[in-house]
């Protein structure tokens, strides 16, 4: 029986029980609990479901004392209901844990009953089953990990579960169809949970001779096969490695665990080995190298430190797994596994962490220092870290940072343990940092790591340029966080040094010491003409300064007394940060006068900084003062016309902070007012409450007056943004989709009070009409924002008269030949669908009464639009020119796309079983109509070709399209009239061209959206897919026709170009390759990407034929353009790394091609490769040099690249050595090579 049936039976049981005498009160309480559980079971939004469970727990806690008077049979339905829900909620850990709280609460009264029912549910998972499904395994996993009773059950039935796991592995290995990655992953995860949470029960099965080891023998073999298998998903292999490592952890003696780990690690070479009393699978492995990474990651993440650091039984004396096996293997791995650098650095960071944890044990085994001065291990570690500190792989920099910290910590602990006072490594690190250019991000990680050991004074005395370099970093976006870390670390260390042993040191004295080092630097940054540097200095330096040295405020304020914009900006910024930290704004006439001058300054940044000072506060319930409200009323009307988009966004965000303060302070005042009213006869609310309500009402009226038709775009956009802030903050608009910005639960009391005073009528008819007028604006930003406000905040349905009038206006707009008007009609149509109830739609769609789907308003609405589309297509068949004037296709297609893809209710309707069949019929008719429209429009553009050629016809040239349209226009004119050929395109020509191209574009977007949004929808049980395979094929044929007949033919068959002209940059054709390759599973080996890159490289490197034509699209050129698109695309990430060096070889050879198209494509590919290899240009100022990476970093990650560039330089030197005819011969690739080398930073080791 499912969970919903259990809930319904429980409701029926307790409803009947509530009629019995003496049990009514308890039964009513349990009914409330079950109602919440029913809402949870039927809900779809996770936040709402979790809220239902929290309320159910509160209700059960309230009625818990009454459960004592009930018989076990009375409690049983509730227990079964909760457990059944828990069985079906194993995909959400948060919901499962909330249900577990209910189980624990029920267990307080009768644990045997709960345990007995749970045992029945758990037993049903494995009863009469040899193999477990993925769902059953997920359930077992969750109960083992998160349920106390569930874990106890499986601990008692461990052998039964292990046998089921053996059967599951057997089924997966025998049945290739069932061998999916999800099943393998969850099976490996189940093994991991058992080994981790039941070590005492598992250990005898592995390490004792008397243990029943047969099931575990099979499981171990299956896990090892997954680890060694090339085709397995990377994540599954990682999980299997972790599971086996957790099994090693169950070893009773460390040396036995270490021996098992060593045997497993050498298994690919030896082909056999032992694992305690188990045998490792013996076969001929064909490893790819990743299995070593998988095993090392598992060992380091899971194995106990005693296992990692114990002495190995080998010929090498004093050898341990951690130092003598894993570290050498890790260095080799970093050279081989270039595609897994993230995991390699993760393993390296883990290795250092485990060495740090195991130092005591390692010292006992080694009987000497691990990182002795000039030792090979220390040299290898430091060289490895410095070489990889600039790795471009995302996430690696964090591992490098922690690795520097671990290394220096290990070094320091060893120096302390062996009483070494020299410690030269710290100074060496600092000198290495100083020699590196300031642009190198990698230098700041070791600088932060070494600061606590050398002390801030030593670092600042040695590295005198550090303050200026930090300012340089603040002018470079990607270096700001690292500069902040360095500055914060130095200040923390300085305060620690200056206060150690001095209890009576004052904050003023500390501030003066700080000023001697940093005041000129920070003042210069805050008054800099660069707004970027100003902002970063405020966000990254000033905040930490005032937090750690509060008295520095006075010293800084003394330097910002000037009246110029730079000093005003710095002064307001200083006040802003201080108010954020302390919550206090300095009072006084001088401060008020200066703040007013800042609010009305001509510089945008000064005005916004002053506005932020007024609106922000560290406490959201801190009321705005009368002075702040007065200044806001003076400021806002004068600043709605600003041209800057960023100004408007900041204005909205800042005013929203003020509105939150007004709302929260008003709620607090209202609570105090209600308490006062209860205690006394006083009925006058607090003054702050009245001021807050009045200000919001004033702001609402300001927005309304700014949205009139005479207002310009800037003012209307600003007004809509402020209106959005009002509605989000001051309405009861709780939404399960929003995680932040939700209104308080008691907002209704404030709304009621404000409306009783005649204010805050946000949803009046005038406001609805005002926003509907915005939907007809000529700019899509105004339309989209107005539609979002209407849908998100206004009542569920428009008044019927407004909806009917809006629908008529939308139909007029959809029939307009002007694209902006048609777009406005589509947005209006989508809004009407979302804001109309069934009664209103029945009146709007008066002629749709014949529809059989009247109970589904969304389906009725889009069927009506489909009927309009079919009418427009018929009109176009009869007279395309007239249809382009009065019934263009693109408007209705755009409305259908908006309604089908952007309205959540449509997707909900498609998932209901009673509507699926109707939706299938509708979507089939829609795709067929779109196919007919594309045939018609592309046939029109082909003209004479359409009648003589089939689908294989080449795409018409622009001249052919012009002639076809001209013929169409002449057919519609009086044959007696003979006009001369116009120089400019006629109005009729523009109408037809717009209708054809915009309609084809919109049809493509609609079909693509259907595939993206509707194909993934899971149909209800017993129903077929919403888009059946024949319909999907029809849609793909439409795309193929668009591609083949829109000047792409010469690019489809790369080896046989037929186009008669050059297509610029291969048009959009390479994007098809990119989209297909990005869709490939990134967790696997990407065979499609490998095949594609190898084929393209081979094609691009093919010599030109002897009769090549400069006016044709060459397949070699098209291949290079496709490669360029793949390199520029961010979706492939590091998967392209192994192909970048061959691409560089291709580029350097292609630059010598006689074809201009080939040379041009090669230059573009070279630019893409440069960005991919060196990263984006991060410093806008061209005067800054060395905006790249160091030679050591680039050539360590791409070893072949150094030889490629060196070979080209050598060939260029030979070719240009002897002049011929008085002229030197220059190598075409020389400029590219020199340009690339010039982008590198200077070498960090000082070598040429």
KOLDONU-447151 format. One record per residue (C-alpha): x, y, z; residue in one letter. Coordinates in steps of 0.2 Angstrom, whole numbers, plus 2048, in hexadecimal, padded with zeros to 3 digits. Each point is the difference from the previous one (the first is absolute). Layout:
// residues N
XYZA;...
// end
This chain:
// residues 1248
800800800X;8078117FBX;80280F80CX;7F18097FAX;7F57F1803X;8077FF811X;7FC812803X;7EE7FF7FAX;7FD7F080AX;807809810X;7F580F7FDX;7F07F47FEX;8057F7810X;80380F80BX;7F08097F9X;7F67F1806X;80A7FF810X;7FC812804X;7ED7FC801X;8047F480FX;7FD807811X;81080580AX;80C7FF7F0X;7FA80F7F7X;80D80D805X;80F7F47FDX;7F87FB7EFX;7FE8127FBX;812803803X;8067F17F7X;7F48057F1X;8098117FFX;8117F6800X;7FA7F57F2X;7F980F7F6X;811808800X;8087EF7FBX;7F37FF7F2X;8058127FAX;8127FA800X;7FC7F07F6X;7F780A7F2X;80B80F800X;80D8047F2X;80A80F807X;80E7FA80CX;7FF80F80CX;7ED7FE802X;8027ED803X;80D80380DX;7F580D808X;7F27F4801X;80B7F3809X;80680D80DX;7EE805804X;7FB7ED801X;80E7FE80DX;7FA80F80AX;7EE7F9800X;8067EE805X;80B80880EX;7F0808806X;7F67F1800X;80E7F4806X;7FA7FF812X;7EF7FA7FAX;8077F17F7X;8037F7811X;7ED7FE802X;7FF7F77EFX;8017EE7FCX;80E7FA7F4X;7F37FD7F3X;7FB812801X;8128067FDX;8047F37F2X;7F880A7F1X;80B80F804X;8107F6802X;7FD7F77F0X;7FC8117F7X;810808806X;80B7F17FBX;7F87FE7EFX;8038127FCX;8127FE806X;8027F17F5X;7FB80B7F1X;80A810805X;8127F87FFX;80580C7F2X;7FF80F80BX;80B7FF80FX;7F8810809X;7EE7F97FEX;8067EF806X;80880780FX;7F080A805X;7F67F07FEX;80D7F780BX;7FC80D80EX;7EE7FB7FFX;8067ED801X;80B80580FX;7F1809809X;7F57F17FDX;80D7F4806X;800809811X;7EF7F9804X;8027EE7F8X;8117FC7F8X;7FC7EE7FEX;7F18047F5X;80980C7F5X;80F7F47FFX;7F47F17FBX;7F880A7F2X;8118077FAX;8067EE7FFX;7F17FB7F5X;80480E7F4X;8137FC800X;7FD7EE7FDX;7F48037F2X;80F8087F6X;80A7F0800X;7F37F2802X;8017F37F2X;80C80B7F6X;8117FC7FAX;8048117F9X;7FB812806X;7FA80E7F5X;808811801X;7F1806809X;8017F280DX;813803802X;7FD813803X;7F37FC80DX;80C7F4809X;80E80D7FFX;7F580E808X;7FA7F580EX;8117F9804X;807812800X;7F380A808X;7F47F580AX;8057F8810X;7F37F27FFX;8047FD7EEX;8127FF803X;7FD7F480EX;7F57F57F5X;80D7FE7F3X;80E7FD80CX;7F67F1806X;7FD7FB7EEX;8108047F9X;8047EF7F7X;7EF8017F8X;8048117F9X;8117FB7FAX;7F97F17F6X;7F480C7F8X;80E80C7FBX;80A7F17F9X;7F07FC7F6X;7FF8127FAX;8128007FAX;7FD7F07F7X;7F18067F7X;8098107FBX;80F7F77F9X;7F67F37F6X;7F280C7F9X;80880E7F6X;7EF8087FEX;7FE802813X;812805802X;7FC812802X;80B80C80AX;7F380680CX;7FD7EE806X;8137FD802X;802810809X;7F37FD80DX;8067EE802X;811806804X;7F980D80CX;7F77F3809X;8107F6803X;80980F806X;7F280480DX;8017EE806X;813800802X;800811808X;7F17FE80DX;8027EE804X;8137FD802X;7FE7F480EX;7F47F47F7X;80A8017EFX;8127FE808X;7FF7EE804X;7F97FB7EFX;8108087F8X;80E7FD80DX;7FC7F080AX;8027EF7F9X;7F07FA808X;7F680E7F7X;7F37FC7F2X;80A8097F3X;7F77FA7F0X;7F480F7FEX;80D80D804X;80C7F77F4X;7F48027F2X;7FC812805X;813805801X;8037F97EFX;7F280A7F8X;806810808X;8117FD7FAX;7FA7FD7EEX;7F7810801X;810809805X;80A7F87F2X;7F38027F2X;80380E7F4X;7EE8027FAX;7F9802811X;7FA812805X;80E809809X;7F580480FX;7FB7EE802X;8137FB800X;80380D80DX;7F27F980BX;8067EE7FEX;812805805X;7F980980FX;7F67F0805X;80F7F47FEX;80A80C80BX;7F380180DX;8017ED800X;813801803X;7FB80B80FX;7F87F1809X;8117F7802X;8037FC812X;8138037FFX;80780F7F6X;80D7F57F7X;7F37F47F9X;7F780F7F9X;80F8087F9X;8057EF7F8X;7EE7FF7F8X;8028127F9X;8117FC7F9X;7FA7F07F7X;7F18097F9X;80B80E7FAX;80C7F47F7X;7F27F57F9X;8008087EEX;8137FA7FFX;8007F080AX;7EF7FA7FAX;7FC7F8811X;801803813X;7F87FE811X;7F480B809X;8007F9812X;7F87EE7FEX;7F98057EFX;8087FF7F0X;80180E7F3X;7F97FC7EFX;80E7F87F5X;7FF8057EEX;80A80A7F3X;7FB812803X;80180D7F3X;80281080BX;7FE8127FAX;80980880EX;7F0807808X;7FF7F180CX;80F805809X;7F9811803X;7F07F8806X;8097F580CX;80B80E807X;7F180B803X;7F77F2809X;80F7FC80BX;803812805X;7EE804803X;7FB7F180AX;80F7F6807X;805802812X;810809803X;8077F1809X;7FE7F67EFX;80780E7F5X;81080380CX;8047EE806X;8107F77FBX;7FE7F57F0X;8067EF7FFX;80D8027F2X;8128007FCX;801813802X;803804812X;7F580D809X;7F48017F1X;7ED806802X;7F28007F4X;7FD813802X;8128067FBX;8087F27F7X;7F17FA7F5X;7F380D7FEX;80B80F7FEX;80B7FA7F1X;7F17F97F8X;7F7811802X;80E8097F7X;7FF7F47F1X;7EE801800X;8008137FEX;80B7FE7F1X;7F47F37F8X;7EF805805X;7FF8117F8X;7ED7FE7FEX;7FD7FD813X;80A80E807X;7F380680CX;7FF7EE808X;8137FF800X;802811809X;7F27FA80CX;80A7F0803X;81080A803X;7F880C80DX;7F97F0808X;8117F8801X;807810809X;7F280080CX;8027EE804X;813802802X;7FC80E80CX;7F57F580AX;80C7F2800X;810809805X;8027F7811X;7FE7EF7F8X;80B8047F2X;80E80680BX;7FF7F080AX;8027F67EFX;80D80B7F8X;80980580FX;8058107F8X;7F98107F8X;7F47FE7F1X;8048127F9X;812802804X;80A80E7F9X;8057FD7EEX;7F77EF800X;7FA7F97F0X;7EE7FF807X;800812805X;8078057EFX;7F37F67F6X;7F280780BX;8058127FEX;8047FE7EDX;7EF7F87FDX;7F780D809X;80880F7F8X;7FF7F87EEX;7ED7FD802X;7FB80F80AX;7FA8097F0X;7F57F17FAX;7F28067F5X;7F57F2806X;7F180680AX;8017FC812X;8127FC800X;805810808X;7F77FC810X;8097F0801X;8118097FDX;7FC80C80EX;7FD7F380DX;80F7F67FAX;80B80E803X;7F9802812X;8027ED803X;8128007FAX;80580F80BX;7F77F980FX;8087EF7FEX;8118097FEX;7FD80A810X;7FB7F180AX;80F7F77FBX;80B80F804X;7F8801812X;8017ED802X;8137FF7FBX;804811808X;8068087F0X;800813802X;8078047EEX;7F17FD7F6X;8068077EFX;7F17FA7F6X;7F580F806X;80D80C7F9X;8027F77F0X;7ED8007FDX;800813803X;80E8037F4X;7F77F57F3X;7F180A802X;8098117FFX;8087FA7EFX;7F07FC7F8X;7F680E7F7X;7F280780AX;7F37FA7F3X;8047EE804X;7F17FA80BX;80A7F1806X;80C80B80AX;7F380680CX;7FC7EE806X;8117FC807X;801812807X;7F07FE80AX;8077EF806X;811807805X;7FA80F809X;7FC7F8811X;8127F9801X;80A80F7FBX;7F580D808X;7F980F7F7X;80E80C805X;80D7F57F7X;7F57FE7F1X;7FD8137FEX;812804803X;8067F47F3X;7F28027F4X;7FF8137FFX;7F68007F0X;7F27F6808X;7F380E803X;8028077EEX;7FE7EE7F9X;7F07FE80AX;7F980F7F9X;8057FA7EFX;7F77F0804X;7F080A804X;8018077EFX;7FF7EE7F9X;7F07F7802X;8067EE802X;80D80680DX;7F580980CX;7FC7F180BX;8127FB802X;805812804X;7F280080DX;8067F0808X;812807801X;7FB810808X;7F47F880CX;80E7F4805X;80C80E803X;7F480A80AX;7FC7F180BX;8127FC803X;804812804X;7F280280DX;8067EF807X;812806802X;7FC812806X;7F47F980EX;8097F1806X;805803812X;7F9811800X;7EF801809X;7FE813801X;8048047EEX;7F380C7F9X;7F78007EFX;8078117FCX;8117FA802X;7FD7F17F5X;7F880B7F3X;81080B800X;80B7F17FDX;7F47FA7F2X;8018117F8X;813800800X;7FF7F17F4X;7F08027F6X;7F7811802X;8088087F0X;7FD7F07F6X;7EE7FF805X;7FC8127FEX;8088007EFX;7F57F27FBX;7F0807807X;8038117F7X;8067F87F0X;7F88067EFX;7FD7EE7FCX;7EF7FB806X;8057EE7FFX;80E80280CX;7F580B80BX;7F37F3801X;80C7F1803X;80A80A80DX;7F0803809X;7F97EE7FFX;8117F7803X;80B80B80BX;7F680D809X;7F47F4807X;80E7F6808X;809810806X;7F180680AX;7FC7EF807X;8117FD806X;805812804X;7F0809804X;809810805X;8078027EFX;7F08087FBX;805811807X;8118007F7X;7F87FB7F0X;7F280D801X;80D80E803X;8077FD7EFX;7EF8017F7X;7FB812805X;8028077EEX;7F18057F6X;8057F87EFX;7F77F17FAX;80E7F4805X;800805812X;7ED800801X;7FF7EF7F9X;80E7FA80CX;7F780880EX;7EF7F87FCX;8087EF7FEX;808802811X;7F0804808X;7F77F27F7X;80D7F3806X;7FF806812X;7ED800800X;8007EE7FAX;80C7FB80EX;7F980A80EX;7EF8047FBX;802812805X;8008107F4X;80980F807X;7F480E804X;8038137FEX;7FD80E7F5X;8107FF7F7X;7FD7ED7FCX;7EE8047FAX;80680F7F5X;80E7F57F8X;7F47F17FDX;7F380C7F7X;80E8067F5X;8057EE7FCX;7EE7FC7FCX;7FF80D7F3X;8117FF7F9X;8027FE7EDX;80A7F0801X;7F57F1800X;80C7F680BX;80080D80EX;7ED8017FFX;7FE7ED801X;80C7FF80FX;7F680D809X;7F07F77FCX;8077F0807X;805809810X;7EE805803X;7F87EF7FCX;80B7F3807X;8027FA812X;8077F1808X;7EF7FD808X;7F17FE7F4X;7F480580EX;808811803X;7F480E7FBX;80480E7F4X;802810809X;7F68107FAX;8108077F9X;8037F07F5X;7EE8007FAX;8008137FCX;8117FE7F6X;7F97F17F7X;7F08097FAX;80C80E7FAX;80C7F47F7X;7F57F37F7X;7F580B7F4X;8108087FAX;8097F07FCX;7F47F57F6X;8068077EFX;8117F9801X;8077F87F0X;80B7F4809X;7F97EE802X;80C7FC80EX;7FA810809X;7EE7FA7FFX;8047EF806X;80980780FX;7F280C803X;7F37F2801X;80B7F580BX;80480F80CX;7EE806801X;7FB7EE804X;80B80080FX;7F780F806X;7EF7F87FDX;8057F180AX;80580B80EX;7F08097FFX;7F67F0800X;8097F780EX;80080F80BX;7EE8037FDX;7FC7EE804X;809802810X;7F7810804X;7F07F87FCX;8037F280CX;80580D80EX;7F080A7FBX;7F57F1802X;8077FC811X;7FE812806X;7EE7FF7FAX;7FD7F180AX;807807810X;7F98127FFX;7F380A7F7X;80D8087F4X;7FC7FE7EEX;80D80B7F8X;80D7F67F6X;812805801X;80680E7F5X;80D7F57F6X;7F27F47FBX;7F680F7F8X;80F8067F8X;8057F07F8X;7EE7FD7F9X;8008117F9X;8117FF7F8X;7FB7F07F7X;7F08077FAX;80A8107FAX;80C7F57F7X;7F27F67F8X;7F88107F9X;8118067FAX;8017EF7F6X;7EF8027F9X;8028117FAX;8117FC7F8X;7F87F27F5X;7F480B7F6X;8027FF7EDX;809811800X;80F7FA80AX;8107FB7F8X;8077EE800X;80D80480FX;7F280680BX;7F47F27FCX;80E7F3803X;805808811X;7EE801805X;7FC7EE7FCX;8107FA80AX;7FA80A80FX;7EF7FA7FEX;8077EE800X;80A804810X;7EF806808X;7F67F17FBX;80E7F3805X;802809811X;7EF806805X;7F47F37FAX;7FB7EF806X;8087F77F2X;8087F0807X;8067F57F2X;8077EF802X;80C8037F1X;80980E80AX;80D7FB80DX;804812805X;7F6810801X;7F07F8807X;7F480C80AX;7FE7FD812X;7F27F4806X;7F780F809X;80180C7F1X;7ED7FE7FEX;7FD80A811X;80B80F7F9X;7F67FF7EFX;7EF800809X;80680F80BX;80680A7F1X;7F07FD7F5X;7F680580FX;8088117FEX;7FC8017EEX;8127FB7FAX;8097F27F7X;7F37FC7F3X;80D7F77F5X;7F47F67F6X;7F380E7FBX;7F98007EEX;80980F7FCX;8117F7804X;7FB7F17F5X;7FC80C7F2X;810809802X;80A7F07FFX;7F67FA7F1X;8048107F7X;8137FC804X;7FD7EF7F7X;7FE80A7F0X;810809801X;80C8007F2X;80E7F980AX;8017EE806X;808805811X;7F080A805X;7F47F27FAX;8097F2808X;801809811X;7EE805800X;7FA7EF7FBX;80B7F880EX;7F880C80DX;7EE7FC7FAX;8037ED801X;80A7FF810X;7F780C80CX;7EF8057F9X;7F07F6804X;7FE7EF7F7X;7F48077F3X;7FC8107F7X;7EF808800X;7F77F87F2X;7FD8117F7X;813804801X;8057EE7FAX;7F48017F0X;8068117FBX;8127FB802X;7FD7F07F6X;7F980A7F2X;80F80C800X;80C7F1801X;7F87F87F0X;8028117F7X;812801805X;8037EE7FAX;7FA8047EFX;80C80F7FEX;80E7FE7F4X;80B80A80BX;80B7F480BX;80080B810X;7ED801800X;7FE7ED7FDX;80C7FD80EX;7F580C80BX;7F17F67FBX;8097EF805X;804807811X;7EF806803X;7F87EF7FAX;80C7F780CX;7FB80B80EX;7ED7FE7FCX;8027ED801X;808801811X;7F480D807X;7EF7F97FAX;7F57F3808X;7F57F47F7X;7F180B7FFX;80980E7F8X;8097F57F4X;7EF7F87FAX;7FA8127FCX;8108047F8X;8007F17F5X;7EE8017FBX;8037F67F0X;80A7F2809X;7F07F9808X;8017F17F5X;8117FB808X;7FF7F080AX;80D80680DX;7F680E808X;8067FA811X;8128047FCX;8018127FDX;8128007FBX;7FD7F47F2X;7F08097FAX;80A8107FFX;80F7F97F6X;7F47F67F5X;7F78117FCX;8118077FBX;8047F17F5X;7F08037F7X;8058127FDX;8117FA7FAX;7F87F47F3X;7F580E7FAX;81080B7FEX;8097F27F6X;7F17FE7F5X;7FF8127FCX;8138007FCX;7FD7F27F4X;7F380A7F7X;809811800X;81080280AX;8018127FDX;7EF804807X;8047F380FX;810809804X;7F6810801X;7F17FA80BX;8037EE806X;8137FD802X;8057EF806X;80D80580CX;7F580980DX;7F57F1803X;8107F4801X;80880C80DX;7F080080AX;7FF7ED800X;8137FF805X;7FD80C80FX;7F07F6805X;8077EF7FEX;811802807X;7FF80E80DX;7F07FC809X;8027F480FX;7EE7FB7FFX;8027F97EFX;80E7F4805X;7F57FB80FX;7F17FC7F5X;80B7F57F5X;8057F580EX;7EE7FC805X;7FA7EF7F9X;7EE8077FBX;80880D7F5X;80F7F67F8X;7F77F97F1X;7F98127FBX;811807802X;8077F37F5X;7F38047F2X;803812802X;8137FF7FFX;7FF7F57F1X;7F580D7F7X;80B80E805X;8107F87FAX;7F87FB7EFX;7F98127FEX;812807804X;8077F47F3X;7F38067F3X;804812804X;8137FD7FDX;7FD7F77F0X;7F680F7FAX;80C80E806X;8107F77FAX;7F77FC7EFX;7FC8127FEX;812805802X;8067F37F4X;7F58067F3X;8027F67F0X;80B7F3809X;7F27FB80AX;7F67F87F2X;80F7F87F7X;80B7FA80FX;7FC7F580FX;808801811X;8117FE7F9X;7FF8117F7X;80E80C805X;7FB80F80BX;7FC80F7F5X;80C80F800X;7FA811806X;7FD8057EDX;7F57F07FDX;7F680580FX;7FE8127FAX;7FA7FA7EFX;7F47F3808X;7F880E80BX;7FF80C7F1X;7F77F37F6X;7F47FE80EX;7FD812802X;7FD8027EDX;7F37F2800X;7F680A80CX;8008107F6X;7F68067F1X;80A7F97F0X;7FC8117F7X;80B80980EX;8127FF7FCX;80B80880CX;8138037FEX;80B7F680BX;802809810X;811804807X;7FA7FD812X;7F67F1806X;7ED8037FEX;7F57FF80FX;7F87F07F9X;8117F87FFX;804804812X;7F07FA806X;8027EF7F8X;8127FE805X;7FC804812X;7F27F4800X;80A7F27F9X;81080280AX;7F8805811X;7F37F27FEX;80E7F37FCX;80A80680FX;7F17FF80CX;7FB7EF7FAX;8127FA803X;800807812X;7EF7F8803X;8057EF7FAX;81080180AX;7F780580FX;7F37F27FFX;80F7F37FFX;80980880FX;7F180380BX;7F37F27FCX;80B7F17FBX;8087FE811X;7EE801808X;7FC7EE807X;7EF7FB7FAX;7F37F980DX;8007ED802X;7F87F77F2X;80180F7F4X;80C8027F1X;80C80F7FEX;7F98117FDX;80B8017F0X;7FF7EF7F8X;80F7FB7F5X;7F78047EFX;7FD812806X;812801806X;8067FA7EFX;7F480D7F8X;80880E80AX;8127FA7FCX;7FB8007EDX;7FA812802X;811805808X;8097F67F2X;7F680A7F3X;804811808X;8127FB801X;8027FA7EEX;7F680E7F8X;80780F80AX;8118017F8X;8087F2809X;8017F37F3X;8138027FDX;8037FC812X;7F57F1802X;80B7F57F5X;811806804X;8097F57F4X;7F58057F1X;7FD813801X;7F38067F4X;7FD812805X;80480D7F4X;80680D80CX;80A802810X;7F67FE810X;80780B80EX;8077F680EX;7F67F17FAX;7F0809806X;7F87F780FX;8057EF7FAX;80E7FD80DX;7F380380EX;7F87F07FBX;8107F6804X;802809810X;7EE7FD806X;8017EE7FCX;8117FD809X;7FB80A80FX;7F27F4802X;80C7F1802X;8017F9811X;80F809808X;8027F280DX;8067F47F3X;80E8007F4X;7F880A7F2X;8027F57F1X;7F680C7F5X;80B80F804X;8107F57FCX;7F97FB7F0X;7FA8117FBX;810809804X;80B7F37F7X;7F58007F1X;8008137FFX;813801803X;8037F47F2X;7F48097F4X;807811804X;8127F97FEX;7FC7F97EFX;8098097F1X;7F680B7F5X;7FC7F87EFX;8098077F1X;7F08087F9X;7FA808810X;7F580F7FEX;80281080BX;7ED8037FDX;7FA7EF807X;7FE7FB812X;80E7F4803X;7FE7F180CX;811804808X;7FA811804X;7F07FB807X;8097F380BX;80B80D807X;7F180B804X;7F77F1809X;8107FE80AX;800812805X;7EE7FF806X;8047F180BX;80F808808X;7F6810803X;7F17F7808X;8017FF812X;7F57F0801X;80F7F47FCX;80B80780DX;8107F5803X;7FA7F27F5X;80980A7F1X;811801809X;8087F17F7X;7FB8077EFX;807812803X;8127FC7FBX;7FB7F77F0X;7F580F7FCX;80F80C802X;80A7F57F4X;7F18027F4X;7FF813802X;8138027FDX;7FF7F67F0X;7F08087FAX;808811801X;80B7FB7F1X;7F17FB7F5X;7FD8087EFX;7ED802804X;7FB810809X;7F17F8807X;80C7F3808X;80C80D807X;7F180A807X;7F87F1808X;8117FB808X;803812807X;7EF7FF809X;8047EE806X;810807807X;7F780E809X;7F47F3808X;80F7F4805X;80980F808X;7F180480BX;7FE7EE804X;8127FD804X;804810809X;7EF805807X;7F68107FCX;808811800X;7FD806812X;8088117FFX;7F780D7F5X;80F80C800X;80B7FB7F1X;80F808809X;8007F280DX;80B7F27FAX;8017EE803X;7ED7FD802X;8027ED7FFX;8087F1808X;8137FC802X;8097F57F4X;8037F380DX;7ED7FF803X;7FB7FF7EEX;80D7F37FBX;7FE7F580FX;7ED7FE7FBX;8047FF7EDX;8117F87FFX;7FE7FE7EDX;7FD8127FDX;812805804X;8077F57F3X;7F38067F3X;804812802X;8137FD801X;7FF7F67F0X;7F780F7F7X;80D80C807X;80E7F57F9X;7F87FF7EFX;7FD8127FFX;813804805X;8057F47F2X;7F48077F3X;805812803X;8137FD802X;8068047EFX;7F880E7F6X;7FA7FC7EEX;80080E7F3X;80480C80EX;7F17FB80AX;7FE7F6810X;7F37F27FFX;7F480180FX;7F77F0807X;7ED803800X;7FE7F8811X;80E80A809X;7F580F804X;7F37F4809X;80E7F780AX;808811806X;7EE807804X;7FD7F080BX;810801809X;7FE813803X;7F07FC80AX;80A7F680CX;806807811X;813800803X;8077F0806X;7FF7FE813X;8127F8801X;80880F7F7X;8077F57F1X;7FF8067EEX;
// end
